[in-house]
Amino acid sequence: YSQDALNELRPTLADWARTTDVQLHVVSGQGAPRREKWGALTVHFLPWSKPQLEGSAAVARLGFVPARFSLKNSWLKPSSRVRCLYSLGVPAIGDDRVPDVTDFMGSFNGPLAGRTRAWRLALSELWNDEAALARLAVAGHTAVAEKFSTEQTARQWLRYLSDTA
């Protein structure tokens, strides 16, 4: 869905991988698993499924969710993907061009990036900062549980329905 945004970051990610021991998991689509080399970066393309997402999250150190170029077509997916990563315990960097992402990340001072240089800086700063990664994982997970859980959503619907009845 946001492959164009990821492709825009390809040179940045390949350059970063020259100095950082990192691999990238892209969990998307229905195709067969495949592996590519982007310079020094090994990229694993894995078909989307809940077990695959959970498996990749279990080995992930850090996630990032760039948004499509057209925000008109990219309003909800980036924010739900960032929340999904945090719900799985994976600290993540969100795209600062998406209002729902900035609102969510602002609730716990989560990292944001938007331009190529900002992504590189955010990745580099967080990758080796164990304390920041741990803090973000807990804070983001807590924010999801408090504001975006199924129970919380059900309560919001019940309040809405009781107010309109």
C-alpha positions as semicolon CSV with decimal commas, in nm:
position;residue;x (nm);y (nm);z (nm)
1;Y;0,000;0,000;0,000
2;S;0,277;0,247;0,084
3;Q;0,549;0,090;-0,130
4;D;0,607;0,421;-0,311
5;A;0,696;0,588;0,019
6;L;0,926;0,300;0,112
7;N;1,096;0,317;-0,229
8;E;1,161;0,687;-0,168
9;L;1,352;0,586;0,146
10;R;1,545;0,305;-0,025
11;P;1,874;0,499;-0,076
12;T;1,858;0,628;0,282
13;L;1,797;0,282;0,424
14;A;2,070;0,124;0,211
15;D;2,317;0,389;0,324
16;W;2,218;0,346;0,690
17;A;2,266;-0,031;0,664
18;R;2,633;0,020;0,567
19;T;2,704;0,122;0,928
20;T;2,425;-0,061;1,113
21;D;2,355;-0,432;1,145
22;V;1,993;-0,423;1,033
23;Q;1,742;-0,615;0,822
24;L;1,403;-0,496;0,705
25;H;1,078;-0,694;0,713
26;V;0,803;-0,572;0,483
27;V;0,483;-0,755;0,575
28;S;0,240;-0,685;0,294
29;G;0,043;-0,837;0,010
30;Q;-0,015;-1,201;-0,078
31;G;0,293;-1,289;-0,284
32;A;0,544;-1,557;-0,200
33;P;0,817;-1,459;0,047
34;R;1,123;-1,314;-0,123
35;R;1,445;-1,142;-0,030
36;E;1,615;-0,845;-0,195
37;K;1,939;-0,662;-0,132
38;W;1,926;-0,285;-0,123
39;G;2,299;-0,224;-0,104
40;A;2,401;-0,353;0,240
41;L;2,039;-0,388;0,354
42;T;1,864;-0,725;0,332
43;V;1,491;-0,675;0,278
44;H;1,249;-0,960;0,347
45;F;0,914;-0,926;0,170
46;L;0,665;-1,142;0,356
47;P;0,294;-1,200;0,281
48;W;0,052;-1,033;0,520
49;S;-0,108;-1,252;0,780
50;K;-0,163;-1,205;1,150
51;P;0,086;-1,484;1,239
52;Q;0,348;-1,330;1,007
53;L;0,296;-0,985;1,154
54;E;0,329;-1,123;1,506
55;G;0,640;-1,323;1,408
56;S;0,809;-1,020;1,255
57;A;0,709;-0,805;1,554
58;A;0,863;-1,062;1,789
59;V;1,207;-1,006;1,633
60;A;1,169;-0,635;1,557
61;R;1,377;-0,374;1,733
62;L;1,209;-0,074;1,569
63;G;0,934;-0,014;1,316
64;F;0,867;0,273;1,082
65;V;0,560;0,362;0,880
66;P;0,608;0,608;0,594
67;A;0,286;0,737;0,436
68;R;0,194;0,749;0,070
69;F;0,268;1,070;-0,113
70;S;-0,101;1,154;-0,147
71;L;-0,234;1,203;0,203
72;K;-0,584;1,207;0,053
73;N;-0,540;0,830;0,002
74;S;-0,333;0,779;0,315
75;W;-0,534;0,920;0,602
76;L;-0,615;0,620;0,820
77;K;-0,375;0,341;0,727
78;P;-0,051;0,496;0,860
79;S;-0,204;0,571;1,200
80;S;-0,359;0,226;1,232
81;R;-0,027;0,068;1,133
82;V;0,167;0,271;1,389
83;R;-0,087;0,178;1,659
84;C;-0,070;-0,186;1,552
85;L;0,309;-0,191;1,594
86;Y;0,284;-0,035;1,940
87;S;0,008;-0,278;2,037
88;L;0,253;-0,558;1,950
89;G;0,522;-0,396;2,167
90;V;0,729;-0,258;1,878
91;P;0,840;0,105;1,910
92;A;0,780;0,283;1,580
93;I;0,846;0,605;1,394
94;G;0,541;0,761;1,231
95;D;0,504;0,996;0,936
96;D;0,465;1,356;1,051
97;R;0,253;1,448;0,748
98;V;-0,045;1,244;0,875
99;P;-0,258;1,428;1,134
100;D;-0,386;1,109;1,304
101;V;-0,027;0,987;1,341
102;T;0,092;1,315;1,491
103;D;-0,203;1,320;1,732
104;F;-0,138;0,965;1,850
105;M;0,239;1,006;1,876
106;G;0,198;1,340;2,052
107;S;0,011;1,168;2,334
108;F;0,337;1,007;2,451
109;N;0,605;1,207;2,266
110;G;0,656;0,936;2,003
111;P;0,907;0,986;1,720
112;L;0,801;1,136;1,389
113;A;0,973;1,190;1,055
114;G;0,865;1,315;0,717
115;R;1,152;1,402;0,491
116;T;1,425;1,156;0,391
117;R;1,685;1,316;0,616
118;A;1,445;1,313;0,912
119;W;1,386;0,938;0,869
120;R;1,760;0,869;0,869
121;L;1,811;1,085;1,177
122;A;1,522;0,924;1,367
123;L;1,635;0,571;1,278
124;S;1,997;0,644;1,371
125;E;1,912;0,811;1,701
126;L;1,674;0,541;1,819
127;W;1,844;0,225;1,691
128;N;2,115;0,214;1,960
129;D;1,921;0,382;2,241
130;E;1,788;0,089;2,442
131;A;1,633;0,313;2,708
132;A;1,443;0,521;2,451
133;L;1,321;0,209;2,269
134;A;1,198;0,055;2,595
135;R;1,027;0,380;2,701
136;L;0,856;0,418;2,364
137;A;0,740;0,055;2,358
138;V;0,574;0,089;2,698
139;A;0,434;0,439;2,640
140;G;0,295;0,354;2,296
141;H;0,147;0,024;2,414
142;T;-0,019;0,206;2,704
143;A;-0,158;0,476;2,472
144;V;-0,310;0,210;2,247
145;A;-0,461;0,024;2,543
146;E;-0,607;0,343;2,693
147;K;-0,747;0,501;2,378
148;F;-0,776;0,242;2,100
149;S;-0,860;-0,092;2,259
150;T;-1,175;-0,280;2,162
151;E;-1,315;-0,208;2,508
152;Q;-1,247;0,165;2,473
153;T;-1,403;0,175;2,126
154;A;-1,713;-0,009;2,253
155;R;-1,749;0,246;2,535
156;Q;-1,727;0,533;2,288
157;W;-1,998;0,377;2,070
158;L;-2,222;0,317;2,371
159;R;-2,182;0,682;2,481
160;Y;-2,254;0,801;2,130
161;L;-2,562;0,581;2,093
162;S;-2,698;0,680;2,434
163;D;-2,650;1,049;2,351
164;T;-2,837;1,015;2,019
165;A;-3,117;0,790;2,146
